[in-house]
Amino acid sequence: MSLSRRGLLAAGGAVGALAATAAGGTGTAAAAPAPGKGHGNGRGRVRTGFDLLAADGYAPLKGQKVGVVTNPTGVTSDVRHIVDAMHPDDRVNLIAVFGPEHGFRGTAQAGGSEGRYDDPATGLPVYDTYLKSGQPLADVFTASGVDTVVFDIQDVGARFYTYIWTLYDCMEAAALAGKRFVVLDRPNPMTGRAALGPVLDPAFATFVGRREIPQAHGMTVAELALLFNGEFLERPVDLRIVKMSGWRRSDFFDATGLPWVPPSPNMPTPDTALVYAGTCLFEGTNLSEGRGTTRPFELLGAEGVDRRWAAAANALDLPGVAFREAYFAPTFSKFEGKTVGGVQVHVHDRAAFDPVRTGIGLLVTAKRTWSGFAWRSDNWIDKLTGNTRVRTMIDAGAGTDEVVGAWSAELAAFRAVRKKYLRYQ
């Protein structure tokens, strides 16, 4: 499906240019400002889509009734929430907020949302989008009275992190409801260098993977929006993106100068995001993925696991990472209140580290060294990997290289498509 081209909206001023690109368009942000010191002080090298939108006086939203899909990560460079910044500003007519999983203000745990309520801070109506899609979600947009839906949520770069599917569902629903859609871009904390892992088989589509993208997509949310519109949506939405300025594809999050706000309760740091695309696979097993600890997705384990797992994982000599024998007691989730054995993942070379290969290597060695290893009875691992292949190959005794090599052709095909939608050097 081809995308129509639209013009660029440019913002003047010393803060750089705002590149608002309609579906399929192109644009180049202005030269990055000089790097600043510290985080969250407004002097960082990277300026988000929202920061540039506000600097331009919200020109792309002029004359529109606006609703925002966001959560606690939708903040300015000085950590003020964008809704709190937009609400009193006469230059934009913000009339509604739409909350995803965990809610607009972030009060809900995994698998929960905040429901419909009026925000105490602003009085704005907050609508729940979680697990809504298609016409029911379009009806929510229609009932809200908005003309334009704005999306601003920090992603972490993994296919099974649900906010990108909130983006997809909202784009589809906005098209059904005849609404404009604007995506305000933020960095991919894993960098945007490469796409990694198996590509989803459509037969395994769920809310942790709607469409055929790989396990680690290596794109920003705005780039994903362009890809969704160009490749997957039967009815493309009237789409504009507002790019960042100063972001490079090789940037890890701590290079941006932006504040980190946990996108969900178990994503406390950028270090968590770095490993998540691989170690989240342990959600599909009977081992703890570290929920209920201070290092979720970096600590993995179960009752009965001992030092042999760390030794076997280190023997793989995976690039950029080492594994420490570790013991921990989760305060909730699997093995709540029990001391379990396992590993802690220590990334020592981020540029060399491959989270998906690491996750596969840990699954292979866990099964080989712990007799109690089991997949979740609902085969959730198939939903996370997007196919049955990973589970069945590991069960058949395949090694890490054999499993990773099995998706090389489909990944190469995706990478070729992906190139059309990349918007940063």
Secondary structure as UniProt FT lines:
FT   STRAND          8..9
FT   TURN            14..15
FT   STRAND          20..22
FT   TURN            23..24
FT   HELIX           49..55
FT   TURN            56..58
FT   HELIX           59..61
FT   TURN            62..63
FT   STRAND          65..70
FT   TURN            72..73
FT   TURN            77..78
FT   HELIX           82..86
FT   TURN            87..88
FT   TURN            90..91
FT   STRAND          93..99
FT   TURN            101..102
FT   TURN            110..111
FT   STRAND          117..118
FT   TURN            120..122
FT   STRAND          125..128
FT   TURN            130..131
FT   HELIX           134..144
FT   STRAND          148..152
FT   TURN            159..160
FT   HELIX           163..177
FT   STRAND          180..184
FT   TURN            189..190
FT   STRAND          196..199
FT   HELIX           202..204
FT   TURN            207..208
FT   STRAND          214..216
FT   HELIX           221..227
FT   HELIX           228..232
FT   STRAND          238..242
FT   TURN            249..250
FT   HELIX           253..255
FT   TURN            265..266
FT   HELIX           270..279
FT   HELIX           280..284
FT   TURN            291..292
FT   TURN            297..298
FT   STRAND          299..302
FT   TURN            303..304
FT   HELIX           307..315
FT   TURN            319..320
FT   STRAND          321..328
FT   TURN            334..337
FT   STRAND          340..347
FT   TURN            350..352
FT   HELIX           355..369
FT   TURN            371..372
FT   TURN            377..378
FT   HELIX           380..385
FT   HELIX           389..395
FT   TURN            396..397
FT   HELIX           400..405
FT   TURN            406..407
FT   HELIX           408..418
FT   HELIX           419..421
//
